[in-house]
Amino acid sequence: MQTVLGFCFYNHADSSFYIIQKPFNAGFYFKRFTVNNLKSGDSACCNFQNTDCVKSKKSDDIAWFVVQRHGDTGPHWDYDTYAMTVPAGGWMEFHGSTQDFYVKAYWADGSEYSFVQDPDWRRDDD
């Protein structure tokens, strides 16, 4: 079983991703978790005990992220961008290609997490 001490993103897809944490349970606004280009085969994590990553420091709290998938023609802000949830002690995996892309998410104990995917991510709280 995988041990996770913070939220992580694993890219097993053929696209790259831009990921930024929404401020709901993040610490300092300008230090929130950001990955500009998570390439295929890469991963990025942030320890939930770091208050810049998770203000509450609780592994079972939910963190929100804006996730943008980059396709063959570059970023698609209006097409492939969503707000998505991940447990603070869990992880999210991106899989597939442009034609068969899918996402999986997990709690810290390895059980599957039913993440929320919100296409209406443009809100005043960003």
C-alpha positions as CSV (number, residue, x, y, z in Angstrom):
1,M,0.0,0.0,0.0
2,Q,1.2,3.5,-0.8
3,T,1.8,5.9,2.1
4,V,1.0,9.5,1.4
5,L,1.9,12.4,3.8
6,G,0.3,15.1,1.6
7,F,-1.8,15.5,-1.5
8,C,-0.1,14.4,-4.7
9,F,-0.7,14.5,-8.4
10,Y,0.6,11.7,-10.7
11,N,0.6,12.2,-14.4
12,H,0.3,8.9,-16.4
13,A,-1.4,10.7,-19.3
14,D,0.1,11.9,-22.5
15,S,-0.9,15.5,-21.8
16,S,0.7,18.0,-19.4
17,F,-1.2,19.9,-16.7
18,Y,-1.3,23.2,-14.9
19,I,-2.5,22.9,-11.3
20,I,-3.2,25.6,-8.7
21,Q,-4.8,25.2,-5.3
22,K,-8.0,27.2,-4.6
23,P,-7.8,29.1,-1.4
24,F,-10.5,27.3,0.6
25,N,-8.2,25.3,2.8
26,A,-4.9,26.6,1.6
27,G,-2.6,28.6,3.8
28,F,-1.1,31.9,2.7
29,Y,-2.8,32.9,-0.6
30,F,0.5,33.6,-2.5
31,K,2.2,30.4,-1.3
32,R,-0.5,28.0,-2.3
33,F,0.4,24.9,-4.2
34,T,1.1,25.5,-7.9
35,V,2.5,23.3,-10.7
36,N,3.0,25.1,-14.0
37,N,3.7,22.1,-16.2
38,L,3.2,18.6,-14.8
39,K,4.5,16.5,-17.7
40,S,3.8,12.9,-18.5
41,G,5.5,10.7,-16.0
42,D,5.9,13.5,-13.4
43,S,4.4,13.9,-10.0
44,A,4.1,16.8,-7.5
45,C,3.2,16.7,-3.8
46,C,2.7,18.9,-0.8
47,N,2.7,17.7,2.8
48,F,-0.7,18.2,4.5
49,Q,1.2,19.2,7.7
50,N,2.6,22.3,5.9
51,T,0.1,25.1,6.6
52,D,0.8,26.6,3.1
53,C,-0.7,23.4,1.7
54,V,-3.5,22.6,4.1
55,K,-4.4,25.2,6.7
56,S,-6.1,22.7,9.0
57,K,-3.1,20.2,8.8
58,K,-5.7,17.3,8.7
59,S,-5.2,14.5,6.1
60,D,-8.9,13.9,5.6
61,D,-9.8,17.5,4.9
62,I,-10.7,18.2,1.3
63,A,-8.5,20.6,-0.9
64,W,-9.7,22.2,-4.1
65,F,-7.6,22.7,-7.2
66,V,-8.0,24.2,-10.6
67,V,-6.7,21.6,-13.0
68,Q,-6.0,22.5,-16.7
69,R,-5.1,19.9,-19.2
70,H,-2.9,20.9,-22.1
71,G,-3.7,19.2,-25.4
72,D,-1.8,19.0,-28.7
73,T,-2.6,22.6,-29.4
74,G,-1.6,24.1,-26.0
75,P,-3.8,25.1,-23.1
76,H,-7.6,25.1,-23.4
77,W,-8.9,27.3,-20.6
78,D,-12.5,27.1,-21.7
79,Y,-12.5,23.4,-22.7
80,D,-10.3,21.3,-20.3
81,T,-10.2,23.3,-17.1
82,Y,-12.0,22.2,-13.9
83,A,-12.0,22.7,-10.2
84,M,-11.4,19.3,-8.6
85,T,-11.2,18.0,-5.1
86,V,-8.5,15.8,-3.5
87,P,-8.2,14.7,0.1
88,A,-5.4,16.6,1.8
89,G,-3.6,13.3,2.5
90,G,-4.6,11.6,-0.7
91,W,-3.7,11.7,-4.4
92,M,-5.0,12.1,-7.9
93,E,-3.9,10.3,-11.0
94,F,-4.3,11.4,-14.6
95,H,-4.4,8.7,-17.2
96,G,-4.9,8.1,-21.0
97,S,-4.7,10.3,-24.1
98,T,-6.8,13.0,-25.6
99,Q,-9.3,10.4,-26.8
100,D,-9.6,8.3,-23.6
101,F,-8.6,10.7,-20.8
102,Y,-9.7,9.8,-17.2
103,V,-8.9,10.7,-13.6
104,K,-8.8,8.7,-10.4
105,A,-8.4,9.9,-6.9
106,Y,-7.7,8.2,-3.6
107,W,-7.8,8.7,0.2
108,A,-4.6,8.4,2.2
109,D,-5.4,4.8,3.0
110,G,-5.6,3.9,-0.7
111,S,-9.4,3.6,-1.0
112,E,-10.9,5.3,-4.0
113,Y,-12.2,8.8,-3.5
114,S,-15.2,10.1,-5.5
115,F,-13.8,13.5,-6.4
116,V,-15.9,16.5,-7.4
117,Q,-15.3,18.0,-10.8
118,D,-16.7,21.4,-11.2
119,P,-16.6,23.0,-14.7
120,D,-17.9,26.3,-13.2
121,W,-14.6,27.1,-11.5
122,R,-14.4,30.8,-12.2
123,R,-15.5,32.3,-8.9
124,D,-14.6,35.3,-6.8
125,D,-12.6,33.2,-4.3
126,D,-9.7,32.7,-6.7
